[in-house]
Amino acid sequence: MTLISCNNKGCLKLSEAKLDTSTNEVICDECGGVITNIAEPMKRTLKSLGHIVRSKAKQAFQTFCKKCKCNVEYYVDDDGKAYCKVCKEPVTVSKFFQNAAKMMKDNKDA
């Protein structure tokens, strides 16, 4: 287990960070932010140990986030607007999937 200290304001926690191989950035498991103070040798170590961001292609309720530049899960707020679960930015989702996600949320709350 490799613990890395997050340098994002508001987090600053130790976590098992993972390397996003598509962007070569280390992602904090706690806050989902990019940890910027990681040297290349550590990135290679994370990759060789298998601590990488895995594709979540088979999970429900995913869409492309322009800020994260990848497919991410999203959530729908009470107003029916969809947001990225990682960066909390608005994402574009069809009304059908917004309604489906909201119904799933309502069923979990009940």
C-alpha positions as CSV (number, residue, x, y, z in Angstrom):
1,M,0.0,0.0,0.0
2,T,1.4,3.4,-1.0
3,L,0.0,6.4,0.8
4,I,0.5,9.8,-0.8
5,S,-0.3,13.1,0.9
6,C,-2.7,15.3,-1.1
7,N,-1.7,18.9,-1.6
8,N,-5.2,20.2,-2.5
9,K,-6.5,22.9,-0.2
10,G,-9.3,21.5,1.9
11,C,-8.1,17.9,1.6
12,L,-4.5,17.5,2.7
13,K,-5.2,13.8,3.6
14,L,-3.2,10.7,3.1
15,S,-4.7,8.4,0.5
16,E,-4.0,5.6,-1.9
17,A,-3.7,7.9,-4.8
18,K,-3.9,6.5,-8.3
19,L,-2.2,7.4,-11.6
20,D,-4.5,8.4,-14.5
21,T,-2.5,6.8,-17.3
22,S,-4.3,8.9,-20.0
23,T,-3.2,12.2,-18.5
24,N,-0.1,11.1,-16.4
25,E,-1.7,12.8,-13.4
26,V,-2.0,11.4,-9.8
27,I,-5.5,11.5,-8.5
28,C,-6.4,11.7,-4.8
29,D,-8.8,9.0,-3.6
30,E,-10.2,11.2,-1.0
31,C,-11.1,14.4,-2.9
32,G,-10.7,13.4,-6.5
33,G,-8.3,16.2,-7.2
34,V,-5.0,16.1,-9.0
35,I,-2.0,15.9,-6.8
36,T,0.6,18.2,-8.4
37,N,3.8,17.5,-6.4
38,I,4.4,14.0,-7.6
39,A,7.8,13.2,-9.4
40,E,8.0,11.0,-12.4
41,P,9.8,8.1,-10.6
42,M,6.8,7.9,-8.2
43,K,4.4,7.9,-11.1
44,R,6.2,5.0,-12.7
45,T,6.1,3.2,-9.3
46,L,2.4,3.7,-9.0
47,K,1.9,2.4,-12.6
48,S,4.2,-0.7,-11.9
49,L,2.3,-1.5,-8.7
50,G,-1.0,-1.3,-10.5
51,H,-2.3,1.8,-8.6
52,I,-3.9,3.2,-11.7
53,V,-7.4,4.7,-12.5
54,R,-9.4,1.8,-14.0
55,S,-12.0,2.4,-16.6
56,K,-15.5,2.4,-15.2
57,A,-17.1,1.8,-18.6
58,K,-19.6,-0.7,-17.2
59,Q,-21.0,1.5,-14.5
60,A,-24.4,3.2,-14.9
61,F,-24.9,6.9,-15.2
62,Q,-21.7,8.0,-16.8
63,T,-21.1,10.9,-19.2
64,F,-18.2,12.8,-20.6
65,C,-16.9,15.6,-18.3
66,K,-15.2,18.5,-20.2
67,K,-13.2,19.5,-17.2
68,C,-12.0,16.0,-16.2
69,K,-11.7,15.0,-19.9
70,C,-13.0,11.5,-19.3
71,N,-16.2,9.5,-18.7
72,V,-17.3,10.0,-15.1
73,E,-20.3,9.2,-13.0
74,Y,-22.7,12.0,-12.4
75,Y,-25.4,12.9,-9.9
76,V,-28.6,14.9,-10.3
77,D,-29.5,17.5,-7.8
78,D,-33.1,18.3,-6.6
79,D,-33.5,20.8,-9.5
80,G,-32.8,18.1,-12.0
81,K,-29.4,19.4,-13.1
82,A,-26.5,16.9,-13.6
83,Y,-23.1,17.3,-12.1
84,C,-19.8,15.4,-12.3
85,K,-19.1,13.4,-9.1
86,V,-15.4,14.2,-9.3
87,C,-15.1,17.9,-10.0
88,K,-18.8,18.9,-9.3
89,E,-19.0,20.8,-12.6
90,P,-22.3,20.7,-14.7
91,V,-22.4,18.0,-17.3
92,T,-24.7,17.5,-20.3
93,V,-27.1,14.6,-19.9
94,S,-30.3,13.9,-21.8
95,K,-33.6,14.4,-19.9
96,F,-34.3,10.7,-20.0
97,F,-31.1,9.9,-18.0
98,Q,-31.6,12.9,-15.7
99,N,-35.0,11.5,-14.8
100,A,-33.6,7.9,-14.4
101,A,-30.8,9.1,-12.1
102,K,-33.3,11.2,-10.1
103,M,-35.7,8.2,-9.8
104,M,-32.8,6.0,-8.6
105,K,-31.8,8.6,-6.0
106,D,-35.4,8.9,-4.8
107,N,-35.7,5.1,-4.4
108,K,-32.5,5.0,-2.3
109,D,-33.8,7.8,-0.1
110,A,-37.1,6.0,0.5
